[in-house]
Amino acid sequence: MPINILMPALSPTMEKGNLAKWLKKEGDKVKSGDVIAEIETDKATMEVEAIDEGTIAKILVPEGTQDVPVNDVIAVLAGEGEDVKAAGSAKPSASAAPPKAAEAPAAAPAPAPVPPKAAPAPAAAPAPQAAAPAAQSNGHAGRVFSSPLARRLAKEAGIDVSMITGTGPHGRVVARDVEQAKSGKGLKAPAAAPSSAPAIAPTMSDKQILSLFEPGSYEVVPHDGMRRTIAQRLTASIQNVPHFYLTIDCDIGKLLAAREEINAAAPKDKEKKPLYKISVNDFVIKAMAVALQKIPNCNVSWTESGMVKHHHSDVGVAVAMPGGLITPIIRKAETKTLSTISNEMKDFAARARSRKLKPEEYQGGTTAVSNLGMYGISHFTAVINPPHATILAVGTSEERPVVRGGKIEIAHMMSVTLSCDHRAIDGALGAELIGAFKQLIENPVMMMV
């Protein structure tokens, strides 16, 4: 019997992906573990491996196809001894095919971040909760068939799943239907907002916005998956996470001197190139990680059921890439040397820009650092990316006049702003954290103790 190769789910929340490239063609033999295709998600390009052995009988989804739903049949594999032509002409049945026909190498990514309970962003699924009842009544049929993920997303969004028009098999409500319902589409009746919820002014429609500009004076570039995910997650964060901000100035004269000394003493490889080159940002990452260990009540994530207190400082670092940004994570940063952090960041940044990061390399984390100093920005505030409770915005290093002992001196100063989730961290606690960071960044030798 022909084996259906399905569009794999490369992360717990993936619903669609782009089939970027086929690495096998019709008639090619494959065995378990062979890489057969490349799939693009909103933030990464990943290889898909075959699980079964056989011959590619038919490719149903050509390379370059975008927004292919998870579990759609993308190709048909003729098993050992099967007629390839017959297998290729057979009508595939996605519902009958085992959903394990293809998988990504990272088959067990790190658990997705836990956003606030009401956050609508699909990019970070909450930790599994108790499943909603499989049968729910509505005014039409008495039962509503829906996937567990769709029920959970609908519950978090405050939408009655029985009011959503299902587009899955046999009218089943699936996750994409819930996402449509959030924007008011696909609802059988208007979803009633909770009486206690404050009214939010509606945004302008696309048509209303475009009507303000002269026809022909613009072009519309469709959003890609990354830009949509950034918009959804950060909109949810700023609406649902109560932010407050703490700014402090740091004298990094000692840090710059230590950096110069460390880089000058770096060992060389056979080509006489240094094995590492420490940046100011590497010191920032290390200082933030150690500061969280000194103030452990800030190394937390908020959930509705309780406070998640982390043992290690997993620091996400914002990396700009075409079309958006991503935050690869330095795991257990408090335990790593500056040279290790530096080399990890160089590797992450290179692979992030080519979309080669694995989900477990950018999902999760306990805090984040966003540095715009290289662009000459002296001060800014950053939006928290749940499940983090903090994010540190780092400005440029610049010479400023300071008063010491009644005299004006010139010092190398750097302003940093800590954004805090007020549900998890109060003002005084946040002040302790940024104070610990200042002490470490101004006295870098203390990071080594």
Helices and strands as residue ranges (DSSP letters): E 3-6, E 16-22, E 29-30, E 35-40, E 45-50, E 54-59, E 65-69, E 73-78, H 84-89, E 102-103, H 148-157, G 161-163, G 169-171, H 175-182, H 206-210, H 225-240, E 243-251, H 253-264, H 280-294, G 296-298, E 300-302, E 307-309, E 315-317, E 319-321, E 324-326, E 329-330, G 333-335, H 338-353, H 359-362, E 367-371, G 373-375, E 390-404, E 407-421, H 427-442, G 444-448
